């Protein structure tokens, strides 16, 4: 609904502008589609040509975050952007969120025709889901490459870090979010189903090397989701034979989407996406 209202507002502004403004190129605006029957199983599409790019938002797996601005930015630079929503932890526990992203990717490939594989960009909790899409099963057969900004590649690591003395508010919140996602607590005595679910949540547990998608992983030095998440995954993937992995760290405290505002980062990601399309 938020994206639909934004699109209506944008169209109204364009219609009421001056003749000179009307002569300027129209910014890409979104069209809402459904890939499933649940209200959150929807995709907003920006642009109508160029290689497909799926964006998976973050928000602790529990809330929506607005990526329409960056979706327009990438669409204006030659991509067909699929801004994807999924069921939150208030709707269902894991693996519903991964199931939704995989269903959305199947919908995108059907819409693109010819089984054309998309690129995927995910942020924070959405980075976790993007990485799952690139590693679960034969990820390379599903997506061309994954850009993950501050990805929570190991929810168990996040759960553990959130209990450390002096843990930040964000890390404590992420610990609680990981528990909601799993639907159980990974403490001693946890049942077999609970242990298997936490194992499944770890992207590294699905690393299969050459069968997985190329990776661009980005964190900041002060990120509350530390670089160790991506370093662990990169090590597992390299050990399994995947060589196309880039792990970058930028200075400052930025997390997730704001990393795109780091000097040169948006253009660097754009170059990586174009090289892998």
Helices and strands as residue ranges (DSSP letters): H 2-15, H 19-22, E 30-34, E 42-46, E 52-56, H 68-75, E 80-84, H 96-112, E 118-123, H 125-135, G 139-141, E 143-149, H 155-161, H 169-182, H 192-201, G 203-206, G 209-211, E 214-220, H 228-240, E 245-250, G 256-261, H 265-276
